[in-house]
Amino acid sequence: MLPLDDLTVLDLSRILSGPYCSMYLADFGARVIKLEHPTGGDDTRGFGPPFVAGESTYFMSINRNKESVAIDFKHARGGELVRALAARADILLENFRPGALERLGLDYASLRTANPRLIYCSISGFGHTGEPDWVRRPGYDLAIQGMGGLASLTGPADGPPHKVGTSIADMIAGLYALSGILVALHARARTGRGQHVDVSMLDGQISLLTYHAGIHFATGGVPARRGNQHPSISPYETYRAKDGFVNIAVGNDAQWRALCRAAGEPLQALAEDPRFATNAARVGRREELAAILEPLVATRSVDDWIALCDGAGIPSGPILDVAQALAHPQVRARGMVVPLEHPSAGPIRVTGVPVRLSETPGAVRTPPPRLGEHTRAVLAEVLGLDGASVDALVEEGAAKSV
């Protein structure tokens, strides 16, 4: 049994935030019917290079376990099909700009009458409420990272702001959408009613500020970029070792004393030094401490420091590139790299399911779908249309089938 295998998700979303959410719903058994435009489909089908046999690696990374149904929402018959599918769905997920689906009669207010149990989740850049000029704006990851404060905290202290290396504004929004949907499902089990879940990418980025926001609220100051330093903990950063970079994370005073004893001189003499005895003191003397630690770390290899820290019970680790991270034995042992056979691209690999349930685990079961691969099957099974009816829809341009 998969825990969500009694749920049907009508996924109108595209690109990253929505598909990232629906992928995890699908991993745990939900039937995800991915609605795509017959011409081109999800925008990410064209994202690349790289492509494998014409299939975008970007698209394939976030669309496993789904069925692709190609319908033109703006076509009169296509809109009817979407409304009919929504009437039979548990969840509808979309990430269009606010107002776009309302004009097509596919917004929550239009669909809830026919399906009061529908959980309708909207992901947008700035939310469906608030300042009208902002509600109407498109939201893209790069712009949202900048507006949400995250870019101001990322990068070297003496350099320009940087976005995070992955599209974190999109993915955080997708994870909050997943959380909101699951909470709404729990509420529906008690009330029998669905509801609208409104997720803003900007809200998600603001939520990540946590202790940075706390610093500002408490002091009125503006937290600045510190490279890989932590604003409230020291030493807790990246150091250059003899043959590369190593992260050393001293989270409390006992770990500091353990590091001093394990590292030998000159650090050993500082174990009880009142200048560095507490975390607050070390944060206050960050530069003085760095002048001692940086040349010391540079005298040994990354592996030496990791072994030393492991022996002393201090969190540490190397800086791995993407290939090294995916090849790490613990990553492989946890099943976080999964092989699949794609009908067009052949053998591919995708990342695994990061949440483990002991009794009803999720799984990667099917490869990302080709555009319109499941149009006939879904319209026949869910709406009862015969082959001739689907042929007519395809001929009219309302749908596409592989």
C-alpha positions as CSV (number, residue, x, y, z in Angstrom):
1,M,0.0,0.0,0.0
2,L,1.1,3.5,-0.8
3,P,-0.3,6.1,1.6
4,L,-1.8,8.5,-1.0
5,D,-2.9,5.8,-3.5
6,D,-6.6,6.8,-3.0
7,L,-6.0,10.4,-4.3
8,T,-6.2,11.9,-7.7
9,V,-4.2,15.0,-8.5
10,L,-5.0,17.2,-11.5
11,D,-1.7,18.9,-12.0
12,L,-1.9,22.1,-14.2
13,S,1.4,23.3,-13.0
14,R,4.6,23.6,-15.1
15,I,8.3,24.4,-14.9
16,L,9.6,23.7,-11.3
17,S,7.6,24.7,-8.2
18,G,4.4,22.8,-9.0
19,P,6.0,19.7,-10.6
20,Y,8.4,19.4,-7.7
21,C,5.3,19.3,-5.3
22,S,3.3,16.8,-7.5
23,M,6.4,14.6,-7.9
24,Y,6.4,13.8,-4.2
25,L,2.6,13.3,-4.1
26,A,3.1,10.8,-6.9
27,D,6.0,9.1,-5.1
28,F,3.7,8.3,-2.3
29,G,1.0,6.8,-4.5
30,A,-1.2,9.7,-5.6
31,R,-2.4,9.4,-9.2
32,V,-0.9,12.6,-10.8
33,I,-2.5,13.5,-14.1
34,K,-0.2,16.1,-15.6
35,L,-2.1,18.4,-17.9
36,E,0.1,19.9,-20.6
37,H,-0.5,22.1,-23.7
38,P,-0.6,19.9,-26.9
39,T,2.1,22.2,-28.5
40,G,5.3,21.8,-26.6
41,G,3.9,20.8,-23.3
42,D,5.5,21.8,-20.0
43,D,8.1,24.6,-20.7
44,T,10.8,22.5,-19.2
45,R,10.5,19.9,-22.1
46,G,12.5,22.6,-24.0
47,F,15.0,23.4,-21.3
48,G,18.5,22.4,-22.3
49,P,20.9,21.3,-23.4
50,P,21.5,18.7,-22.2
51,F,18.9,16.5,-23.9
52,V,18.9,12.7,-24.1
53,A,17.4,11.4,-27.3
54,G,15.4,14.7,-27.5
55,E,14.2,14.5,-23.9
56,S,15.1,17.3,-21.5
57,T,17.1,16.2,-18.5
58,Y,15.5,19.1,-16.6
59,F,12.0,17.8,-17.3
60,M,12.9,14.2,-16.5
61,S,14.4,15.2,-13.1
62,I,11.0,16.3,-11.7
63,N,8.2,14.4,-13.5
64,R,8.5,10.7,-12.7
65,N,5.5,8.7,-11.6
66,K,3.1,10.9,-13.5
67,E,0.7,10.6,-16.4
68,S,0.8,13.1,-19.2
69,V,-2.5,14.3,-20.7
70,A,-2.2,16.9,-23.4
71,I,-5.2,19.4,-23.4
72,D,-5.5,22.9,-24.7
73,F,-7.2,24.8,-21.8
74,K,-8.2,27.7,-24.0
75,H,-10.0,25.5,-26.5
76,A,-13.7,25.3,-25.7
77,R,-13.7,21.5,-25.6
78,G,-10.4,21.4,-23.8
79,G,-11.8,23.6,-21.1
80,E,-14.8,21.3,-20.7
81,L,-12.4,18.3,-20.3
82,V,-10.4,20.1,-17.6
83,R,-13.6,21.0,-15.7
84,A,-14.8,17.4,-16.0
85,L,-11.5,16.1,-14.7
86,A,-11.5,18.6,-11.8
87,A,-14.9,17.4,-10.8
88,R,-13.5,14.0,-10.2
89,A,-10.1,15.0,-8.6
90,D,-9.1,15.3,-5.0
91,I,-6.5,17.9,-5.6
92,L,-5.8,20.5,-8.3
93,L,-2.4,22.1,-8.4
94,E,-1.5,25.2,-10.5
95,N,1.1,27.8,-10.7
96,F,-0.3,30.3,-13.2
97,R,-0.2,34.0,-12.6
98,P,-3.2,35.0,-10.4
99,G,-6.2,35.7,-12.6
100,A,-5.1,33.7,-15.6
101,L,-7.3,30.6,-14.8
102,E,-10.2,32.7,-13.6
103,R,-10.5,34.1,-17.1
104,L,-10.9,30.5,-18.3
105,G,-13.4,29.5,-15.6
106,L,-10.8,27.2,-14.0
107,D,-10.2,29.1,-10.7
108,Y,-11.2,27.7,-7.3
109,A,-14.4,29.7,-7.1
110,S,-15.5,28.3,-10.5
111,L,-14.7,24.6,-9.7
112,R,-15.6,24.2,-6.1
113,T,-19.4,24.2,-6.8
114,A,-19.1,21.0,-8.8
115,N,-16.6,19.5,-6.4
116,P,-16.8,20.9,-2.8
117,R,-14.2,18.4,-1.6
118,L,-11.6,19.8,-4.1
119,I,-8.3,21.0,-2.6
120,Y,-7.1,23.6,-5.0
121,C,-3.5,24.7,-4.5
122,S,-2.1,27.8,-6.2
123,I,1.6,28.6,-6.3
124,S,2.5,32.1,-7.4
125,G,5.3,34.6,-7.1
126,F,3.6,36.9,-4.6
127,G,0.4,35.3,-3.6
128,H,-3.3,35.7,-4.4
129,T,-3.9,38.5,-1.8
130,G,-2.1,41.7,-0.9
131,E,-1.0,44.7,-3.0
132,P,-2.7,44.3,-6.4
133,D,0.3,45.5,-8.3
134,W,2.4,42.8,-6.7
135,V,-0.2,40.0,-7.0
136,R,-0.3,40.4,-10.7
137,R,3.5,40.2,-11.2
138,P,5.1,37.0,-12.5
139,G,7.5,35.3,-10.1
140,Y,10.7,33.8,-11.2
141,D,13.3,32.2,-8.9
142,L,16.1,34.6,-9.5
143,A,13.9,37.7,-8.8
144,I,12.3,36.1,-5.7
145,Q,15.6,35.1,-4.2
146,G,16.7,38.7,-4.5
147,M,13.5,40.2,-3.1
148,G,13.3,37.7,-0.2
149,G,16.6,38.7,1.3
150,L,18.4,35.4,0.6
151,A,20.7,36.7,-2.0
152,S,21.8,39.5,0.3
153,L,23.1,36.9,2.7
154,T,24.8,34.7,0.1
155,G,28.3,35.2,-1.2
156,P,31.6,36.5,0.0
157,A,31.6,39.3,2.5
158,D,33.5,41.6,0.2
159,G,31.7,40.6,-3.0
160,P,28.3,41.0,-4.7
161,P,25.2,39.1,-3.6
162,H,24.6,35.7,-5.1
163,K,21.6,33.5,-5.7
164,V,21.7,30.0,-4.2
165,G,23.2,27.5,-6.7
166,T,19.9,25.7,-7.1
167,S,16.4,27.2,-7.7
168,I,15.5,27.2,-4.0
169,A,12.7,29.8,-4.2
170,D,10.8,27.4,-6.6
171,M,11.5,24.3,-4.6
172,I,10.7,25.8,-1.2
173,A,7.4,26.9,-2.7
174,G,6.8,23.4,-4.0
175,L,7.5,21.9,-0.6
176,Y,5.2,24.4,1.2
177,A,2.5,23.5,-1.4
178,L,3.0,19.8,-0.5
179,S,2.7,20.7,3.2
180,G,-0.3,22.8,2.7
181,I,-2.0,20.1,0.6
182,L,-1.4,17.5,3.2
183,V,-2.7,19.8,6.0
184,A,-5.8,20.5,3.9
185,L,-6.4,16.8,3.3
186,H,-6.3,16.3,7.1
187,A,-8.8,19.1,7.6
188,R,-11.0,17.6,4.8
189,A,-11.1,14.3,6.6
190,R,-12.7,16.1,9.5
191,T,-14.9,18.6,7.7
192,G,-15.7,16.9,4.4
193,R,-14.8,20.2,2.6
194,G,-11.9,21.2,0.4
195,Q,-10.3,24.6,0.4
196,H,-7.9,26.9,-1.4
197,V,-4.2,26.6,-0.6
198,D,-2.4,29.9,-1.5
199,V,1.4,29.5,-1.6
200,S,3.7,32.5,-2.4
201,M,7.3,32.1,-3.4
202,L,8.1,35.3,-1.7
203,D,6.5,34.1,1.6
204,G,8.6,31.0,1.4
205,Q,11.8,33.0,1.1
206,I,10.9,35.2,3.9
207,S,10.2,32.2,6.1
208,L,13.8,31.0,5.5
209,L,15.2,34.1,7.1
210,T,14.5,32.7,10.6
211,Y,17.4,33.7,12.8
212,H,18.5,36.4,10.4
213,A,15.1,38.0,10.8
214,G,15.5,37.5,14.6
215,I,18.8,39.3,14.5
216,H,17.2,42.2,12.7
217,F,14.1,42.3,15.0
218,A,16.3,42.3,18.1
219,T,19.0,44.8,17.0
220,G,17.5,46.8,14.1
221,G,20.7,46.0,12.2
222,V,20.9,44.4,8.8
223,P,22.6,41.0,8.6
224,A,25.3,41.0,6.0
225,R,27.0,38.5,3.8
226,R,29.6,36.4,5.7
227,G,30.7,33.9,3.1
228,N,30.5,30.6,4.8
229,Q,30.6,31.9,8.3
230,H,27.6,31.6,10.7
231,P,26.4,34.9,12.2
232,S,25.9,33.4,15.7
233,I,28.2,30.4,16.0
234,S,32.0,30.2,15.8
235,P,34.0,28.3,14.5
236,Y,31.4,27.1,12.1
237,E,32.6,27.6,8.5
238,T,34.7,26.4,5.6
239,Y,38.4,26.2,5.8
240,R,41.1,25.7,3.3
241,A,43.1,22.5,4.1
242,K,46.3,21.4,2.5
243,D,44.5,19.7,-0.5
244,G,41.1,21.3,-0.6
245,F,38.3,22.7,1.5
246,V,36.7,21.3,4.7
247,N,33.7,22.3,6.7
248,I,34.2,22.3,10.5
249,A,31.1,23.0,12.6
250,V,31.7,23.5,16.3
251,G,28.2,23.8,17.7
252,N,28.9,24.2,21.4
253,D,31.6,24.8,24.0
254,A,32.2,21.1,24.7
255,Q,32.9,20.6,21.0
256,W,35.3,23.5,21.1
257,R,37.3,22.0,23.9
258,A,37.3,18.7,22.1
259,L,38.6,20.3,18.9
260,C,41.3,22.1,20.9
261,R,42.5,18.8,22.5
262,A,42.4,16.8,19.3
263,A,44.1,19.3,17.1
264,G,47.2,19.7,19.4
265,E,49.2,22.9,19.6
266,P,48.7,25.7,19.3
267,L,45.0,25.0,19.6
268,Q,45.3,22.8,22.6
269,A,46.5,25.7,24.8
270,L,43.2,27.5,24.0
271,A,40.9,24.9,25.4
272,E,40.4,26.8,28.6
273,D,41.4,30.3,27.4
274,P,38.7,32.7,28.6
275,R,39.0,34.7,25.3
276,F,37.4,31.7,23.5
277,A,35.8,29.7,26.3
278,T,32.2,30.4,25.2
279,N,30.5,30.6,21.9
280,A,29.6,34.3,22.6
281,A,33.3,35.0,23.2
282,R,34.4,33.2,20.1
283,V,31.8,35.1,18.0
284,G,33.0,38.4,19.4
285,R,36.6,37.5,18.6
286,R,36.0,35.8,15.3
287,E,38.8,37.5,13.5
288,E,41.3,36.7,16.2
289,L,40.3,33.1,16.2
290,A,40.5,32.9,12.4
291,A,44.1,34.1,12.5
292,I,44.8,31.0,14.6
293,L,42.6,28.4,12.9
294,E,43.2,29.2,9.2
295,P,47.0,28.6,9.1
296,L,46.5,25.5,11.4
297,V,43.9,23.9,9.2
298,A,46.1,24.5,6.1
299,T,48.8,22.2,7.5
300,R,46.7,19.1,7.2
301,S,44.7,17.3,4.5
302,V,40.9,17.3,4.2
303,D,40.8,13.6,5.2
304,D,43.1,14.3,8.2
305,W,40.8,16.9,9.5
306,I,37.7,14.8,8.9
307,A,39.3,11.9,10.8
308,L,40.4,14.2,13.6
309,C,36.9,15.7,13.9
310,D,35.1,12.3,13.7
311,G,37.3,11.0,16.5
312,A,36.5,14.0,18.7
313,G,32.8,14.0,17.9
314,I,32.8,17.2,16.0
315,P,30.6,17.6,12.8
316,S,32.7,18.1,9.7
317,G,32.8,17.2,6.0
318,P,34.3,17.8,2.6
319,I,33.1,20.0,-0.1
320,L,31.8,17.6,-2.8
321,D,30.9,18.6,-6.3
322,V,27.6,17.3,-7.8
323,A,29.2,14.2,-9.3
324,Q,31.0,13.3,-6.1
325,A,27.8,13.9,-4.0
326,L,25.8,11.6,-6.2
327,A,28.5,8.9,-6.1
328,H,28.9,9.1,-2.3
329,P,28.4,5.6,-0.8
330,Q,25.9,6.8,1.8
331,V,23.8,8.6,-0.9
332,R,23.8,5.3,-2.9
333,A,23.1,3.2,0.2
334,R,20.0,5.4,1.0
335,G,18.7,4.8,-2.5
336,M,19.0,8.5,-3.5
337,V,20.1,7.6,-7.1
338,V,17.5,5.5,-8.9
339,P,17.8,4.0,-12.4
340,L,14.8,4.0,-14.8
341,E,14.2,2.9,-18.3
342,H,12.6,5.7,-20.4
343,P,10.8,4.8,-23.6
344,S,12.6,7.4,-25.7
345,A,15.8,8.3,-23.7
346,G,16.6,4.8,-22.7
347,P,18.4,4.2,-19.3
348,I,18.3,7.3,-17.1
349,R,18.8,8.1,-13.5
350,V,16.8,10.3,-11.2
351,T,17.2,11.3,-7.5
352,G,15.3,9.2,-5.0
353,V,12.6,9.8,-2.4
354,P,14.1,11.8,0.5
355,V,11.4,10.9,3.1
356,R,11.4,7.4,4.5
357,L,8.3,5.8,6.0
358,S,8.8,2.5,7.8
359,E,5.4,1.0,6.9
360,T,4.3,2.7,3.7
361,P,7.4,4.0,1.9
362,G,7.2,6.0,-1.3
363,A,8.9,4.8,-4.4
364,V,10.1,5.8,-7.9
365,R,8.0,3.6,-10.1
366,T,7.6,5.0,-13.6
367,P,9.7,7.2,-15.8
368,P,8.8,10.8,-16.7
369,P,6.0,10.6,-19.4
370,R,6.2,11.6,-23.0
371,L,3.9,14.5,-24.0
372,G,0.3,13.2,-24.2
373,E,1.4,9.6,-23.5
374,H,-1.6,9.0,-21.3
375,T,-4.3,11.2,-22.9
376,R,-6.3,8.3,-24.3
377,A,-6.1,6.1,-21.2
378,V,-7.0,8.9,-18.8
379,L,-9.9,10.3,-20.8
380,A,-11.2,6.7,-21.3
381,E,-10.9,5.6,-17.7
382,V,-11.8,8.9,-15.9
383,L,-14.3,10.4,-18.3
384,G,-15.5,7.3,-20.1
385,L,-14.6,8.6,-23.6
386,D,-14.3,6.1,-26.4
387,G,-11.6,6.1,-29.0
388,A,-13.6,7.9,-31.6
389,S,-14.4,10.7,-29.1
390,V,-10.7,11.1,-28.3
391,D,-9.8,11.1,-32.0
392,A,-12.3,13.9,-32.6
393,L,-10.8,16.0,-29.7
394,V,-7.3,15.5,-31.3
395,E,-8.6,16.4,-34.7
396,E,-10.2,19.6,-33.3
397,G,-6.9,20.6,-31.6
398,A,-8.4,20.3,-28.1
399,A,-6.1,17.4,-27.2
400,K,-3.0,15.5,-28.3
401,S,-2.2,11.8,-27.9
402,V,1.0,9.9,-28.5
